[in-house]
């Protein structure tokens, strides 16, 4: 009996011991689990604090950033925006912001957290912009850099990124660097017109100085778009140079911005801006800025000083942004001037009308002396003939429509042939080359460009009998016996001998076959 009681008493002791051991084991497991969770939490918090401290504070506790947008005094370190954005109210330029500090504060309070901008102050040549959006914080790194390519044979061009300032009515473009940067402050001198090496041309082009500095006038106008700085001096007024030196290079340089670019023009010529206003408006949404006549300090994030120019009246797709070609350029021009014809009609479709021939008739040098005979011969072949030439005062849009209505255009080598940019694709251009070994120049200026534009190109070199030089020199003169000997001299000798004093009396019987070939091009 006593043994049974003793065994019964011992059983609760064993059960209590087992429960105690199980409890201790569960506590140990719970402790390890708590420590594991705490460890994971600490690792996560360490990562968030180290990588995105502002995002952690905002997302975890609902606070916005407490870092104020830097004021203009911080321009040297923090770029050109200073938290300002352009407005388009009233008559104000939509890309410019001249609001007061109080207006900026009102705008920021209305925008709220969603559109907040913070720029970190840094002594390095890098500015990090934190953009706070609904999706979280996005960090944009704006590297401050400047470079000038002085190696191109046709143009010097500089590209500046960061805080770039253009004080109006000056000759300076300033690239801001930190005052902590003790390295040598670089400076370049550039004439922003693509005729490098042509001293006669560049003599009239204002020289600009691009330099790095840590001190500059305070920004008075902030721009949210890039800027392109160039001159409209040089050879402007000659339609060939208007296109070869300015409009084609401007297309190559500016088209990539899709209108979001500011043109800053030095050597400002209002008549030139007005003449090509349609093309300028298609390339830039903003009024052209007169560099020389402006009194503000304009600030940009990106500035290009100079225009990208390749060969004469050409575009090299391998070097052009987005692989632009001359076909892209002429398509842009036809669209700009609302030209209707995008191709030449097949001759079989011309039952209702005759093929149209435009004769570019120069009035001073290299002029046709028998234009009446040429017109009569062409009409005899079935052409409807127009005789015209644009000049500085011509309505560009009106003349463009005339050219675009034609199937064939012909003329003596000269600036008037530049109007080929308005021809529809597959049209034929006929260049008459004056006497004097000018074939290479004719091909360079118009032959290669015409073919690159998708036009059919024919070239006709006149004989001695078709040149009025026979009235000035005897037949045994080296002008006739060895014209290439003049090409070893300066170009002005070639120009004065063969271009300024020569007219053309076209042999209509000899030339007739060329107009027949142009008709055959339409059949093909």
Secondary structure, DSSP 8 states (H G I E B T S, - for coil): -HHHHHHHHHHHHHHHHHHHHHHHHHHHHHHHHHHHHHHHHHHHHHHHHHH-HHHHHHHHH----------GGGHHHH-S-TT------TTS-TTEE---HHHHHHHHHHH-GGG-EEE---SSSEEEEEEEETTEEEEEEEE-EEEEE---SS--EEEEEEEEEEESSSSEEEEE--TT--S---EEEEE-SS-TT-HHHHTTS-EEEEEEES-----SEEESSEEEEEES-TTTTSHHHIIIIIIHHHHHHHGGGTB-EEEEEES--HHHHHHTHHHHHHHBSS--EETTT--SEEEEEEEEES----STT---TTTSGGG--HHHHHHHHHHHTT---SS---GGG-TTS--EEEEE--SSSS-BS-HHHHHHHHHHTT-EEEEE---TTS-HHHHHHHHHT-SEEEEESSGGGGGGGGS-TT-EEEEEE-TTT-HHHHIIIIIHHHHHTT-EEEEEE--GGGBGGGGTS-TTSHHHH-GGGGGGS-HHHHIIIIISS--B---HHHHHHHHHHHHHHHH-
